[in-house]
């Protein structure tokens, strides 16, 4: 078995099969305990640990399935296609571990808090859940660590650099190159779907009185995804005699590499997950910072400080060549 086959199979093992096993086991325990718990169970506690939110007992197994498998499914849908295409990087390994850890956290929390209510006459008598939450967090950490080490090491290979050949510019001639850079359709759909899914989960968690830890987690993730979508789905990219300009359609963020700071410009091929750990405004190894909206061609600017700035955009060869031409003309001036 090649390293590629092993990486895909181990990811599926920890991100798909492990959550399935965890959820099936947790739901089986809950169904076995269903006759022993009150018809209405406590699903929320106040700051003092006292039960103050209740739902029918049969909803607990459903929530375990929804949260224990739903989040890992989102991770798999956005990560597995890249692995199958041959993309590699530590981020893929981390995403597999995150899927396992999240499933372990939610499944253990739901199952333990459900089991604590077996034999009670009334749900209002449910004990505090701090111990159960501590066990859930420990279980999540153990599952995440195990999933990390079960997967093989992955090293992302940076795309081959194609040094730009400067365009021919006469003295005093003006030129501008501009393109719109947008996230690819698949990634944009995945982001919107993730925002909607996590948003619905957050609303359900708050409305049904789910545990504050989960409700707050989903709410926070929703806000982060909304901010991410609003500021990183599309950019204007421009090269002129002042340097490279990259501006979000919303006007923020705005990035500018002055011509005086450009040491070199090249066209490169970018693998978002493998090289930058995902899409959007990202940092990578080798002092690289990028606006990474899709896989494929990008302009990479080497700055005089040694840092490198990357932006994915169509016709990157022309953009890089014009930038090199401006640098060469500026260097030839007395």
C-alpha positions in Angstrom: 0.0 0.0 0.0 1.4 3.4 -1.0 1.6 6.4 1.4 -1.3 8.0 -0.6 -3.5 5.0 -0.1 -2.6 4.8 3.6 -3.3 8.5 4.2 -6.8 8.2 2.6 -7.7 5.0 4.4 -6.5 6.1 7.8 -8.3 9.4 7.4 -11.5 7.5 6.6 -10.9 5.2 9.6 -10.6 8.1 12.1 -13.0 10.6 10.6 -15.7 8.3 9.5 -15.6 4.9 11.1 -14.5 5.9 14.5 -17.3 8.5 14.9 -19.8 5.9 13.7 -18.6 3.4 16.3 -18.6 6.0 19.0 -22.1 7.2 18.2 -23.6 3.7 17.7 -22.1 2.7 21.1 -23.4 5.8 22.8 -26.9 5.5 21.3 -27.1 1.8 22.2 -26.4 2.7 25.8 -29.0 5.4 25.8 -31.6 3.2 24.2 -30.9 0.5 26.8 -31.3 3.1 29.6 -34.4 4.7 28.1 -36.9 2.7 30.2 -35.0 3.7 33.4 -34.9 7.5 32.9 -37.8 9.9 33.4 -39.9 10.5 30.4 -38.5 14.1 30.4 -34.8 14.5 31.0 -32.7 17.4 32.0 -30.7 18.9 29.1 -29.5 22.2 30.6 -28.1 23.3 33.9 -27.7 26.8 35.4 -24.4 28.1 36.8 -25.0 26.3 40.0 -25.3 23.0 38.2 -29.1 22.7 38.8 -31.3 21.3 36.1 -33.4 24.1 34.5 -34.0 22.9 30.9 -35.9 19.7 29.9 -36.8 17.7 26.8 -38.4 14.3 26.1 -36.0 11.5 26.8 -36.2 10.1 23.2 -34.6 13.3 21.8 -31.2 12.6 23.5 -30.3 9.7 21.1 -31.3 11.9 18.2 -29.1 14.8 19.3 -26.2 12.3 19.8 -26.5 11.3 16.2 -27.0 14.8 14.9 -24.0 16.3 16.7 -21.8 13.2 17.0 -21.9 12.5 13.3 -23.0 15.8 11.8 -19.8 17.8 12.5 -17.4 14.9 11.4 -19.5 14.6 8.2 -18.9 18.3 7.4 -15.2 17.9 8.0 -15.0 14.8 5.8 -17.0 16.5 3.0 -14.5 19.4 2.9 -11.3 17.5 3.4 -11.5 14.0 1.8 -11.8 15.2 -1.8 -8.4 16.9 -1.5 -6.8 13.8 0.0 -8.1 11.7 -2.9 -6.7 14.1 -5.4 -3.3 13.5 -3.9 -3.0 16.7 -1.8 -1.0 16.3 1.4 -0.1 18.3 4.5 -0.4 18.3 8.3 -3.8 20.0 8.1 -5.4 16.9 6.6 -4.1 14.9 9.5 -5.3 17.5 11.9 -8.8 17.5 10.4 -9.1 13.8 10.8 -8.1 14.1 14.4 -10.6 16.9 14.9 -13.4 14.9 13.5 -12.7 12.0 16.0 -12.2 14.4 18.9 -15.5 16.3 18.3 -17.5 13.1 18.0 -16.0 11.7 21.2 -16.7 14.9 23.1 -20.4 15.2 22.1 -21.2 11.5 22.3 -19.6 11.0 25.7 -21.2 14.1 27.1 -24.7 13.2 25.9 -24.4 9.5 27.0 -23.0 10.2 30.5 -25.5 13.0 31.3 -28.3 10.7 30.1 -27.0 7.7 32.2 -26.8 9.9 35.3 -30.6 10.3 35.2 -31.3 6.6 35.2 -33.5 5.6 38.2 -34.6 9.2 39.0 -38.3 9.9 39.6 -38.0 13.4 38.2 -35.6 15.1 35.8 -35.4 18.0 38.2 -33.4 15.8 40.5 -30.6 15.4 37.9 -27.1 15.9 39.4 -24.5 18.4 38.3 -22.7 17.5 35.1 -19.2 18.9 35.8 -17.7 15.5 36.4 -19.3 14.2 33.2 -18.0 17.1 31.2 -14.5 16.6 32.6 -14.6 13.0 31.5 -16.0 14.0 28.1 -13.1 16.5 27.5 -10.5 13.9 28.6 -12.1 11.3 26.2 -12.1 13.8 23.4 -8.4 14.6 23.9 -7.6 10.9 24.0 -9.6 10.2 20.8 -8.0 13.2 19.0 -4.5 12.1 20.0 -5.1 8.5 18.9 -6.5 9.7 15.6 -3.5 11.9 15.0 -1.0 9.1 15.6 -3.0 6.5 13.6 -2.6 8.6 10.5 0.8 8.7 8.6 2.9 11.9 8.5 2.1 14.1 5.6 4.5 16.6 4.0 3.1 19.2 1.6 5.3 19.9 -1.4 5.3 23.5 -2.5 4.4 24.0 -6.1 7.2 24.5 -8.5 8.2 28.1 -9.0 8.1 29.5 -12.5 10.2 32.6 -12.5 8.4 35.4 -14.4 10.0 36.8 -17.5 9.6 40.6 -17.4 7.3 42.1 -20.0 8.8 44.6 -22.3 8.0 48.2 -21.2 9.3 51.4 -22.7 10.5 54.3 -20.5 7.5 56.2 -19.2 5.0 53.6 -20.6 2.0 53.0 -18.3 0.4 49.6 -17.8 -2.0 48.0 -15.4 -3.0 44.4 -15.0 -6.2 43.6 -13.0 -8.2 40.5 -12.3 -11.1 39.4 -10.0 -10.1 36.5 -7.7 -12.9 34.5 -6.2 -13.2 31.3 -4.2 -13.9 28.3 -6.4 -17.6 27.2 -6.5 -17.1 24.0 -4.5 -15.3 25.8 -1.6 -17.9 28.6 -1.6 -20.8 26.2 -1.5 -19.0 24.3 1.3 -18.5 27.5 3.3 -22.2 28.6 2.9 -23.4 25.1 3.7 -21.1 25.0 6.8 -22.5 28.4 7.9 -26.1 27.3 7.5 -25.5 23.9 9.2 -23.6 25.2 12.2 -26.0 28.1 12.4 -29.0 25.7 12.5 -27.1 23.6 15.1 -26.5 26.7 17.2 -30.2 27.8 17.1 -31.3 24.3 17.9 -28.9 24.1 20.8 -30.1 27.4 22.3 -33.8 26.7 21.7 -33.7 23.2 23.1 -31.6 24.3 26.1 -28.6 22.1 25.2 -25.5 22.3 27.4 -24.0 25.8 27.4 -20.6 24.4 26.2 -22.1 23.0 23.0 -24.5 26.0 22.4 -21.7 28.5 22.9 -19.3 26.4 20.7 -21.8 26.3 17.8 -22.6 30.0 18.2 -19.0 31.0 18.1 -18.2 28.8 15.1 -21.1 30.4 13.2 -19.9 33.9 13.9 -16.3 33.0 12.8 -17.6 31.4 9.6 -19.8 34.3 8.8 -16.9 36.7 9.2 -14.7 34.4 7.1 -17.3 34.2 4.3 -18.0 38.0 4.2 -14.3 39.0 3.9 -12.7 36.2 1.9 -15.0 35.0 -0.9 -13.8 37.5 -3.5 -10.9 40.0 -4.1 -9.7 42.5 -6.7 -6.1 41.9 -7.6 -4.1 44.7 -9.4 -0.5 45.2 -10.5 0.6 48.8 -11.4 3.7 50.9 -11.1 3.1 51.2 -7.4 3.2 47.4 -6.7 0.7 44.7 -6.0 -2.7 45.5 -4.6 -5.2 42.9 -3.2 -8.5 44.3 -1.9 -11.6 42.4 -0.7 -14.8 43.3 -2.4 -16.1 44.6 0.9 -13.1 46.9 1.2 -11.5 45.0 4.1 -9.0 43.5 4.2 -6.8 45.5 1.9 -3.2 44.4 1.2 -0.4 46.2 -0.7 3.1 45.2 -1.5 4.9 48.4 -2.6 7.1 48.2 -5.6 10.1 49.2 -3.5 9.5 46.1 -1.4 9.3 43.6 -4.3 12.5 41.5 -4.7 11.0 39.1 -7.2 7.7 37.9 -8.7 6.8 34.5 -10.0 3.8 32.3 -10.9 3.3 29.2 -8.7 0.8 26.4 -8.3 -0.9 26.3 -4.9 -2.4 23.5 -2.9 -4.6 25.3 -0.3 -5.0 22.6 2.3 -1.6 21.0 1.9 0.5 24.3 1.8 -1.7 26.7 3.8 -4.0 24.6 5.8 -7.2 25.8 4.1 -8.7 28.7 2.3 -8.8 32.5 3.0 -6.0 34.6 4.6 -3.5 32.0 5.6 0.1 31.6 6.9 2.4 28.8 5.8 6.0 27.6 6.3 8.9 29.5 4.7 7.5 32.9 5.9 4.7 32.7 3.4 1.4 34.6 3.8 -1.4 34.1 1.3 -4.8 35.0 0.1 -5.7 31.5 -1.0 -9.1 31.2 -2.6 -8.7 28.0 -4.7 -6.1 25.5 -5.9 -4.1 26.4 -9.0 -2.1 29.3 -10.3 -1.1 32.2 -8.1 1.3 35.2 -8.0 4.0 34.8 -5.4 6.0 38.0 -4.5 9.3 37.7 -2.7 9.7 40.7 -0.4 13.1 42.3 0.5 12.5 41.2 4.1 12.6 37.5 3.0 8.9 37.1 3.4 6.7 35.8 0.6 3.2 36.9 -0.3 0.9 34.7 -2.4 -2.5 35.4 -4.0 -4.4 32.8 -6.1 -5.6 34.4 -9.3 -6.1 33.6 -13.0 -3.5 34.6 -15.5 -0.9 34.8 -12.7 1.9 34.5 -15.3 1.0 37.9 -16.9 0.6 39.6 -13.5 3.9 38.4 -12.2 5.6 39.3 -15.5 4.3 42.9 -15.4 5.4 43.2 -11.8 8.9 42.0 -12.7 8.9 44.6 -15.5 8.1 47.4 -13.1 10.9 46.2 -10.8 13.4 46.0 -13.6 12.5 49.4 -14.9 12.7 51.0 -11.4 16.2 49.4 -10.9 17.5 50.8 -14.2 16.7 54.4 -13.3 19.7 56.5 -12.2 
